[in-house]
Amino acid sequence: MPIPEFNEIKAPALQFFADGKPHKISELYDVLAQHFHLTEEELNEVLPSGVQRRWHNRANWACYDLYRAGLLDRPLSGDFTLLQETEENSLNRNQS
């Protein structure tokens, strides 16, 4: 299986953060790599820039996109946690 696109990573990432506890992004890398059955070769594939692994880049973008959408919070650098939103807040946001 090829490395999933960042949009394919978002739903499993939300499930990972569902416990409401803050997690390091590195924890997500390992758990979701197993979820997607990534090979060692896929895990070690580097971007053309040679600076970052493609898998880490895509997982980072997925979490950043969830953060920008207001679904994740970043209480500390490198940590993410699921935002617990009340139903009332969700309804108010959808009505505006």
N, C-alpha and C positions, 0 to 999 in steps of 0.2 A: 504494500500500500504506500503510495507517495505521501509525503508530508502534507497534512491537511492545510487548507487555506485558513486564514485567521477567522473568517466567518464560521467555519465548521468547528472551530475550537470553542466558540463562545458558550454554547449550551452546556457542554461538559464542564467548562470552567465554572459556570454558575452552580452546577451541581456540586462541584468540589468545594466551593465557598459556602454552601448552604448551611454548614454547621454554625455560621455566624462568628467564628473565631478568626482572628487575623492569621494569615499565612504568608510566608515568604514565597515569592514568585518561583524560587528554585524548587519548592515542594510541588508546585503545579507542574513544572517541567517533567518531573519523574512520574507522577501519578497519571498524567494525561499521555505521556509517552507509552506507558503500559496500556492505557485505554485504547489508543490508536494502533497498538502493536507495531511500533516503530522499531526498525532494525538499528544495529550499531552504526551502520553506514549512514542511515538517514539522520540519526542523532548527531553524527559528527560532520555532516555536510555544512560547509561554510559558505556564507554569502560571497558574491564576487569581490566585495571590498576586502575580504579576508579578515575582517574584524570580529564578526559575530557568527554564531551557528544559526543556520536557517530556522531550525526548530525553536530556538529561544526567541528569535526575532518575531516569528509568527505568534507564539504564545504571549509575548509582551504586547504586541499590537492588539490581540484579542482582549486582553485585560485592560489595556488603555482605552479601547473602544467601549468596554462595559463601564469603565470609570466615567468617561465622558457622557455616557447615556444616563448616568446617575444610579446605576445598579451596584457599583462597587465603590468603596471608600479606600483611601490610602492614608491610614492613621500615621504611618511611619514610612520613610523611604524604603522601597522594596517590599513593603507589606501591603496586602489587599485584604479587605473584609467585605462581606455582603452587607449592603445597606438594608436595614429593616424598615420598610415603609408601611405606614398604616394604610388601611383601605381608604380612609377619608382623604389622605394626602394624594393617593393615586387617582381617586375620582376627581378631586379638584384640579389636578394637573391635566387630566384628560379633557375636562370641560373648557379649559382656557385655550 
